[in-house]
Amino acid sequence: MPKIYPFKGWRFNADIVSDISQVIAPPYDVINDADQSALYERSPYNYVRIILNRSAGMGRYSEAAKTFSEWKKNEILIQDTNPSVYLLCQSFRQGEQRIERTGFITKLKITKLGGEVLPHEQTIPKHINDRYNLMKATKANTGQIFMSYRDQTRTVESIMGAYEDDIPLVDVVLDGIQYRLWRLTDEGQINTIQNVLAGTKAIIADGHHRYKTAYQYAHDHPEINGSDRVMVTLVNAYNDGMHVLPTHRIIRGKPIDDDRFIEKTKGRFDIEKKSSAVELLNEMDQRRSSDTINLGVLTRVGNAYLLSYKGKKNWTSDLSTASRTLDVNVLHQLILKPACGIDTRDQNDLGYLGYIRGNEPALEMIKNVSDYDFVFFVNPPDLDQIFDVAETGETMPQKSTYFYPKVYSGLVTAGIGD
């Protein structure tokens, strides 16, 4: 894995900003217009003014940079005096369980994707110019790139155990997630983490566009000290809280009656009609440990079917063995394309797709879906599958994974060169 570095982070000054919950913001790409307005109203120091300033045109970047500069000058943001790695714990509920996901925020040496840093999902080129302009204006890493690595010895988790009884720098609840942050400055512990990570690879879980932006900026500005390093959050794939949630597919604009759909899929799948979506999802959950790929479908007339793939894993020579075992690839290539006439590799066909994902049960989420031809339920891949696919040089289809929770912006900011 590329080398990691401690850095002197900029953080909100608790003497001026007494309630940190009012100033931390979600990642820019999940903030809609209403959210943006609400965050602006929440506090004059809300971090949305940096990551998603509402000034018009190119003015949004100069205004963000001006705000960032003023906050530093007026000590709204203050910089830590010693280079640090920041330990992060996010606690949340998933069903009846209380989950803790622990990781750390650091700077990472920027390298070309596909080597030591691996993408795991296909992306559409967008947002890069926007984030590039913001980085150029602020000369800072203002959002997190969420990455994962594999360490069965759980070194960071062991180090975290020594800090959990200390008063955290940040202890705040944001949208139901408790965030706690500690500063790690011990050179021995930092060296231990660096040594454990040496020789491993990291995958980008969330933030592909942000990484590509940082890579482009480093390429364009080698004369700027520190431009070849970017702030990231790293979480061990074997951390108890590192869960991947499914992203289910909604199909609109492709009305096909049930009989025709079954006729087009029965050659490759065993099809069992279920009495309800509840029974379908329960059956999928019970079969998750089986070797068979099991998908669910709810049709527009309310019928529920369990689709069990009855073929072998060599159903195509175009994909690696790792990719052929993914629910989403089976769904996209063996169901959506032949049965629904949707080629997910064609950008024009992506307009027929919608997605439902989150930390709620699937049935709760689809209550908000008023119009569909089909809802396809998939099981999430596990992290070893994600690594296996990425290490072959392949990527998964867009929105194949949902890493929950997101890492919010404003907990720590890294200046370029700091």
PEDACOR-V350109 format. One record per pair of residues at least 12 apart in sequence whose ideal C-beta (glycine too) atoms are under 10 Angstrom apart, sorted by the first residue. I is the first residue (numbers start at 1). GAP is how many residues later the second one is. Records with the same first field share a line. If there is no record, write none. Layout:
BEGIN
I = GAP + GAP
END
This chain:
BEGIN
1 = 107 + 108 + 110 + 114 + 115 + 116 + 146 + 148 + 149 + 193 + 195 + 196 + 197 + 198 + 199 + 200 + 201 + 233
2 = 105 + 106 + 107 + 108 + 109 + 113 + 114 + 115 + 195 + 196 + 199 + 200 + 226 + 227 + 228 + 230
3 = 103 + 104 + 105 + 106 + 108 + 113 + 191 + 194 + 195 + 226
4 = 81 + 100 + 102 + 103 + 104 + 105 + 186 + 189 + 190 + 193 + 194 + 198 + 225 + 228 + 230
5 = 78 + 80 + 101 + 102 + 103 + 104 + 185 + 189 + 221 + 224 + 409
6 = 74 + 76 + 77 + 78 + 79 + 80 + 98 + 99 + 100 + 101 + 177 + 178 + 179 + 180 + 181 + 184 + 187 + 188
7 = 72 + 73 + 75 + 76 + 77 + 78 + 79 + 98 + 99 + 100 + 134 + 219 + 222 + 224 + 405 + 407 + 408 + 410 + 411
8 = 71 + 72 + 73 + 74 + 75 + 76 + 406 + 407 + 410
9 = 68 + 69 + 70 + 71 + 74 + 75 + 76 + 77 + 96 + 97 + 98 + 132 + 160 + 172 + 174 + 222 + 402 + 403 + 404 + 405 + 406 + 409
10 = 58 + 61 + 62 + 66 + 67 + 68 + 69 + 70 + 130 + 132 + 400 + 402 + 403 + 404 + 405 + 408
11 = 66 + 67 + 68 + 69 + 75 + 158 + 159 + 170 + 172 + 399 + 400 + 401 + 402
12 = 12 + 33 + 35 + 59 + 64 + 65 + 66 + 157 + 158 + 398 + 399 + 400 + 401
13 = 32 + 58 + 61 + 62 + 63 + 64 + 65
14 = 64 + 155 + 156
15 = 60 + 63
16 = 29 + 55 + 58 + 59 + 60 + 61 + 62
17 = 26 + 27 + 28 + 29 + 54 + 59 + 60 + 393
19 = 23 + 24 + 153
20 = 23 + 25 + 149 + 150 + 151 + 152 + 154 + 159 + 161 + 390 + 391
21 = 21 + 22 + 149 + 150 + 151 + 152 + 153 + 154 + 158
22 = 17 + 20 + 21 + 22 + 23 + 24 + 150
23 = 16 + 19 + 20 + 21 + 22 + 23 + 24 + 25 + 26 + 48 + 53 + 54 + 149 + 387
24 = 15 + 18 + 19 + 22 + 23 + 24 + 146 + 148 + 150 + 151 + 155 + 384 + 385 + 386 + 387
25 = 14 + 17 + 18 + 21 + 22 + 23 + 24 + 25 + 26 + 27 + 117 + 118 + 149 + 383 + 384 + 385
26 = 13 + 21 + 22 + 25 + 26 + 148 + 149 + 379 + 380 + 381 + 382 + 383 + 384
27 = 24 + 25 + 116 + 117 + 119 + 179 + 180 + 183 + 379 + 380 + 381 + 382
28 = 19 + 20 + 22 + 23 + 24 + 25 + 99 + 102 + 103 + 106 + 114 + 115 + 182 + 381
29 = 22 + 23 + 97 + 98 + 101 + 102 + 114 + 177 + 178 + 180 + 181 + 377
30 = 376 + 378
31 = 17 + 20 + 21 + 378
33 = 19 + 21
35 = 13 + 17
36 = 12 + 13 + 15 + 16 + 17 + 18
37 = 17
39 = 12 + 13 + 15
40 = 12 + 13 + 14
44 = 23 + 32
45 = 22 + 26 + 29 + 31 + 32 + 365
46 = 364
47 = 20 + 21 + 24 + 30 + 95 + 96 + 361 + 362 + 363 + 364 + 366
48 = 16 + 361 + 362
49 = 14 + 15 + 17 + 18 + 19 + 22
50 = 13 + 14 + 15 + 17 + 18 + 21 + 27 + 84 + 88 + 90 + 92 + 93 + 359 + 360 + 363
51 = 13 + 80 + 83 + 87 + 91 + 92 + 358 + 359 + 362
52 = 12 + 78 + 82 + 90 + 91 + 357
53 = 12 + 13 + 14 + 15 + 81 + 84
55 = 12
58 = 75 + 79
60 = 70 + 73 + 74 + 77
61 = 69 + 71 + 72 + 73 + 74 + 75 + 76 + 77
62 = 71 + 75 + 76
63 = 74
64 = 69 + 70 + 73 + 74 + 76 + 78
65 = 68 + 69 + 71 + 72 + 73 + 74 + 75
66 = 71 + 72
67 = 71
68 = 66 + 69 + 70 + 71 + 72 + 74 + 345 + 347
69 = 68 + 69 + 70
71 = 342
72 = 68 + 341 + 343
77 = 333 + 336 + 338
79 = 334 + 336 + 339
80 = 89 + 103 + 105 + 332 + 338
81 = 104
82 = 101 + 103 + 105
83 = 23 + 24 + 102 + 104 + 107 + 335
84 = 20 + 21 + 22 + 85 + 98 + 99 + 100 + 101 + 102 + 106 + 328
85 = 19 + 20 + 21 + 22 + 71 + 74 + 97 + 98 + 99 + 100 + 101 + 104 + 105 + 108 + 109 + 149
86 = 17 + 18 + 19 + 20 + 83 + 84 + 95 + 96 + 97 + 98 + 145 + 147 + 325 + 326 + 328
87 = 15 + 16 + 17 + 18 + 69 + 72 + 73 + 75 + 76 + 77 + 79 + 81 + 82 + 93 + 94 + 95 + 96 + 97 + 102
88 = 13 + 14 + 15 + 16 + 17 + 56 + 72 + 80 + 82 + 91 + 92 + 93 + 94 + 145 + 146 + 147 + 319 + 323 + 324
89 = 12 + 13 + 14 + 15 + 71 + 74 + 75 + 79 + 82 + 89 + 90 + 91 + 92 + 93 + 152
90 = 12 + 13 + 84 + 87 + 88 + 89 + 90 + 91 + 143 + 145 + 151 + 314 + 315 + 316 + 317 + 318
91 = 82 + 85 + 86 + 87 + 88 + 89 + 150 + 314
92 = 81 + 83 + 84 + 85 + 86 + 87 + 149 + 151 + 267 + 312 + 313
93 = 83 + 84 + 266
94 = 147 + 149 + 151 + 265 + 266 + 310 + 311
95 = 264 + 265 + 266
97 = 144 + 146
98 = 80 + 143
99 = 78 + 141 + 142 + 143 + 144 + 260 + 305 + 306
100 = 57 + 60 + 64 + 78 + 80 + 139 + 140 + 141
101 = 76 + 134 + 135 + 138 + 139 + 140 + 141 + 142 + 302 + 303 + 304 + 306
102 = 52 + 54 + 55 + 57 + 58 + 59 + 61 + 62 + 78 + 133 + 134 + 137 + 138 + 139 + 140
103 = 43 + 44 + 45 + 46 + 53 + 54 + 57 + 129 + 130 + 131 + 132 + 133 + 136 + 138 + 139 + 304
104 = 52 + 55 + 56 + 77 + 78 + 80 + 86 + 89 + 128 + 129 + 130 + 131 + 132
105 = 39 + 76 + 78 + 79 + 126 + 127 + 128 + 129 + 302 + 306 + 307 + 309
106 = 41 + 78 + 84 + 87 + 88 + 91 + 123 + 124 + 125 + 126 + 127 + 128 + 306 + 308
107 = 34 + 119 + 121 + 122 + 123 + 124 + 125 + 307 + 309 + 311
108 = 37 + 39 + 89 + 94 + 103 + 106 + 120 + 121 + 122 + 123 + 124 + 125 + 126
109 = 109 + 119 + 120 + 121
110 = 101 + 104 + 105 + 106 + 107 + 108 + 109 + 117 + 118 + 119 + 120 + 122
111 = 91 + 104 + 107 + 117
112 = 103 + 107
113 = 91 + 95 + 98 + 99 + 102 + 282
114 = 276 + 279 + 281
115 = 86
116 = 81 + 83 + 84 + 85 + 86
117 = 28 + 30 + 84 + 85 + 86 + 87 + 94 + 98 + 115 + 273
118 = 29 + 30 + 83 + 84 + 85 + 86 + 268 + 269 + 271 + 272 + 273 + 274 + 275 + 277
119 = 84 + 85 + 89 + 92 + 93 + 271 + 274 + 275 + 276 + 277
120 = 28 + 83 + 84 + 85 + 86 + 88 + 261 + 263 + 265 + 266 + 267 + 269 + 270 + 271 + 274 + 275 + 276 + 280 + 281
121 = 82 + 83 + 84 + 85 + 87 + 207 + 265 + 268 + 269 + 274 + 275 + 276 + 277 + 278 + 279 + 280
122 = 86 + 222 + 223 + 272 + 273 + 274 + 275 + 276 + 277 + 278
123 = 81 + 85 + 86 + 89 + 272 + 275
124 = 85 + 223 + 226 + 274
125 = 84 + 87
126 = 83
127 = 81 + 82 + 83 + 85 + 86
128 = 80 + 81 + 82 + 84 + 85 + 87 + 88
129 = 84 + 87
130 = 79 + 83
131 = 12 + 76 + 78 + 79 + 80 + 81 + 82 + 83 + 85 + 86
132 = 77 + 80 + 81 + 82 + 84 + 85 + 88
133 = 80
134 = 79
135 = 75 + 78 + 79 + 81 + 82 + 86 + 92 + 95 + 281
136 = 77 + 81 + 84 + 85 + 280
138 = 275 + 277 + 278
139 = 78 + 82 + 85 + 87 + 88 + 276 + 277 + 278 + 279
140 = 91 + 273 + 274 + 275 + 276 + 277 + 278
141 = 69 + 72 + 73 + 76 + 85 + 88 + 89 + 90 + 91 + 271 + 272 + 273 + 274 + 275 + 277
142 = 68 + 89 + 267 + 268 + 271 + 272 + 273
143 = 64 + 66 + 67 + 70 + 88 + 264 + 265 + 266 + 267 + 270
144 = 62 + 63 + 66 + 86 + 87 + 88 + 89 + 262 + 263 + 264 + 265 + 266 + 267 + 268 + 270
145 = 57 + 59 + 60 + 61 + 62 + 63 + 64 + 65 + 66 + 67 + 68 + 69 + 85 + 86 + 87 + 88 + 89 + 262
146 = 57 + 58 + 59 + 60 + 61 + 64 + 86 + 87 + 88 + 89 + 257 + 259 + 260 + 261
147 = 54 + 55 + 56 + 57 + 58 + 59 + 60 + 64 + 85 + 86 + 87 + 88
148 = 53 + 54 + 55 + 56 + 57 + 58 + 85 + 86 + 87 + 88 + 89 + 90 + 91 + 94 + 96 + 235 + 238 + 239 + 242 + 255
149 = 47 + 48 + 51 + 52 + 53 + 54 + 85 + 86 + 87 + 88 + 89 + 238
150 = 47 + 50 + 51 + 52 + 53 + 86 + 87 + 88 + 233 + 234 + 237
151 = 42 + 45 + 46 + 49 + 83 + 85 + 86 + 87 + 88
152 = 84 + 85 + 86
153 = 43 + 83 + 85
154 = 42 + 82 + 84 + 85 + 86
155 = 34 + 37 + 38 + 40 + 41 + 42 + 81
156 = 28 + 33 + 36 + 37 + 40 + 41 + 78 + 79 + 80 + 83
157 = 79 + 81 + 82 + 83 + 84
158 = 31 + 34
159 = 23 + 25 + 27 + 30 + 31 + 33 + 34
160 = 22 + 24 + 79
162 = 20 + 22 + 24 + 27
163 = 17 + 19 + 20 + 21 + 26
164 = 16 + 18
166 = 14 + 16 + 17
167 = 13 + 15
168 = 12 + 13 + 14 + 15
169 = 12 + 13 + 14 + 242 + 243
170 = 12 + 13 + 240 + 241 + 242
172 = 236 + 239
174 = 231 + 232 + 234 + 236 + 237
175 = 230 + 231 + 233
176 = 183 + 229
177 = 182 + 227 + 228 + 229 + 230 + 231
179 = 226 + 228 + 229 + 232
181 = 230 + 231
183 = 229
193 = 41
196 = 40
197 = 37 + 39
200 = 36 + 37 + 187
201 = 186 + 189 + 190
202 = 30 + 32 + 35 + 185 + 188
203 = 34 + 180 + 183 + 184 + 186 + 187 + 188
204 = 28 + 186
205 = 28 + 29 + 30 + 32 + 37 + 39 + 178 + 181 + 196 + 197 + 198 + 202
206 = 27 + 195 + 196 + 197 + 198 + 200 + 201
207 = 23 + 25 + 26 + 199 + 200
208 = 187
210 = 20 + 21 + 22
211 = 19 + 21
213 = 17
214 = 13 + 14 + 15 + 16 + 17 + 18 + 202
215 = 13 + 15
217 = 13 + 199
218 = 12 + 198
221 = 195
224 = 192 + 193
225 = 191 + 192 + 193
226 = 188 + 189 + 190 + 191 + 192
227 = 189 + 190
228 = 188
229 = 185 + 187 + 188 + 189
230 = 184 + 186
231 = 181 + 182 + 183 + 184 + 185 + 187
232 = 175 + 182
233 = 174 + 178 + 179
235 = 148 + 168 + 172
236 = 147
237 = 145 + 146 + 147 + 149 + 150
238 = 145 + 146
239 = 144
241 = 163 + 164
242 = 141 + 161
243 = 116 + 137 + 139 + 140 + 159 + 160 + 161 + 162
244 = 135 + 136 + 137 + 138 + 139 + 141 + 142 + 156 + 157 + 158 + 159 + 160
245 = 112 + 113 + 114 + 115 + 117 + 135 + 156 + 157 + 158 + 159
246 = 38 + 81 + 82 + 110 + 111 + 112 + 116 + 131 + 132 + 133 + 134 + 135 + 154 + 155 + 156
247 = 81 + 108 + 109 + 110 + 111 + 131 + 133 + 150 + 151 + 152 + 153 + 154 + 155
248 = 47 + 48 + 50 + 83 + 106 + 107 + 108 + 109 + 114 + 117 + 118 + 121 + 127 + 128 + 129 + 130 + 151 + 154
249 = 46 + 48 + 79 + 82 + 83 + 86 + 87 + 91 + 93 + 95 + 103 + 104 + 105 + 106 + 107 + 123 + 125 + 126 + 127 + 128 + 129 + 148 + 150
250 = 48 + 102 + 103 + 104 + 105 + 106 + 116 + 119 + 121 + 122 + 123 + 124 + 125 + 126
251 = 46 + 48 + 49 + 84 + 85 + 89 + 91 + 101 + 102 + 103 + 121 + 122 + 123 + 124 + 125
252 = 48 + 99 + 100 + 101 + 102 + 117 + 119 + 120 + 121 + 122
253 = 87 + 89 + 98 + 99 + 100 + 118 + 119 + 120
254 = 82 + 85 + 86 + 87 + 88 + 95 + 98 + 99 + 118 + 119 + 120
255 = 44 + 45 + 85 + 118 + 119
256 = 43 + 44 + 83 + 84 + 85 + 117 + 118
257 = 42 + 43 + 44 + 116
258 = 15 + 39 + 41 + 42 + 43 + 45 + 47 + 116
260 = 79
261 = 36 + 38 + 42 + 44 + 74 + 78 + 79 + 112 + 113
262 = 35 + 37 + 41 + 43 + 45 + 77
263 = 76
264 = 71 + 74 + 75 + 76 + 77
265 = 30 + 32 + 40 + 42 + 44 + 69 + 70 + 73 + 74 + 75
266 = 41 + 44 + 73
267 = 43 + 44 + 67 + 71
268 = 39 + 40 + 41 + 42 + 43 + 47 + 62 + 66 + 67 + 70 + 71
269 = 24 + 25 + 26 + 28 + 36 + 37 + 38 + 39 + 40 + 41 + 42 + 61 + 65 + 66 + 70
270 = 22 + 24 + 36 + 37 + 38 + 39 + 40
271 = 26 + 34 + 35 + 36 + 37 + 39
272 = 22 + 32 + 33 + 34 + 35 + 36
273 = 30 + 31 + 32 + 33
274 = 22 + 24 + 29 + 30 + 31 + 32
275 = 28 + 29
276 = 22 + 26 + 27 + 28 + 87
277 = 19 + 20 + 21 + 25 + 26 + 27 + 85 + 86 + 89 + 98 + 100
278 = 26 + 83 + 85
279 = 25 + 27
280 = 14 + 15 + 16 + 17 + 18 + 23 + 24 + 25 + 26 + 82 + 83 + 97
281 = 15 + 17 + 23 + 25 + 80 + 81 + 82 + 96
283 = 13 + 21 + 23 + 25
284 = 12 + 22 + 23 + 24 + 43 + 78 + 93 + 94 + 95
285 = 94
287 = 19 + 21 + 92
288 = 91 + 92
290 = 18
291 = 22 + 34
292 = 16 + 17 + 18
293 = 14 + 15 + 16 + 17 + 18 + 20 + 31 + 32 + 33 + 34 + 36 + 37 + 38 + 41 + 85 + 86
294 = 12 + 13 + 14 + 15 + 33 + 36 + 83 + 84 + 85
295 = 12 + 13 + 14 + 32 + 33 + 35 + 36 + 39 + 40 + 81 + 82 + 83 + 84
296 = 66 + 79 + 80 + 81 + 82 + 83
297 = 34 + 38 + 42 + 77 + 78 + 79 + 80
298 = 64 + 65 + 68 + 71 + 74 + 76 + 77 + 78 + 79
299 = 73 + 74 + 75 + 76
300 = 71 + 72 + 73 + 74 + 75
301 = 72
304 = 71 + 73
305 = 69
306 = 71
307 = 23 + 24 + 27 + 28 + 69 + 70
309 = 18 + 21 + 22 + 25 + 26
311 = 13 + 19 + 23
312 = 12
313 = 12 + 17
315 = 14 + 15 + 18 + 19
316 = 13 + 14 + 17 + 18
318 = 15 + 76
319 = 14 + 70 + 73 + 75
320 = 68 + 69 + 71 + 72 + 73 + 74
321 = 67 + 68 + 71
322 = 59 + 62 + 63 + 64 + 65 + 66 + 67 + 68 + 69 + 70 + 72 + 74
323 = 62 + 65 + 66 + 69 + 71 + 72 + 73 + 74
324 = 65
325 = 56 + 60 + 63 + 64
326 = 52 + 53 + 54 + 55 + 59 + 60 + 62 + 63 + 68 + 70 + 71 + 74
327 = 49 + 50 + 51 + 52 + 53 + 54 + 58 + 73
328 = 16 + 48 + 50 + 51 + 52 + 53 + 68 + 69 + 70 + 71 + 72 + 73
329 = 15 + 52 + 60 + 65 + 67 + 68 + 71
330 = 48
331 = 13 + 45 + 46 + 47 + 66
332 = 12 + 13 + 21 + 44 + 46 + 65 + 66 + 68
333 = 12 + 64
335 = 39 + 41
336 = 13 + 16 + 17 + 38 + 40
337 = 12
339 = 35
340 = 12 + 13 + 33 + 34 + 36
344 = 53 + 54
345 = 52
350 = 48
352 = 21
353 = 23 + 44 + 45 + 46
354 = 15 + 17 + 18 + 21 + 45
355 = 43 + 44 + 47
356 = 12 + 13 + 16 + 19 + 21 + 46
357 = 23 + 42 + 44 + 45 + 47
358 = 44 + 46
359 = 43 + 45 + 46
362 = 13 + 15 + 16
363 = 14
378 = 22
380 = 20 + 21 + 22 + 23
381 = 15 + 19 + 20
383 = 18 + 20
385 = 16
386 = 14 + 15 + 17
END
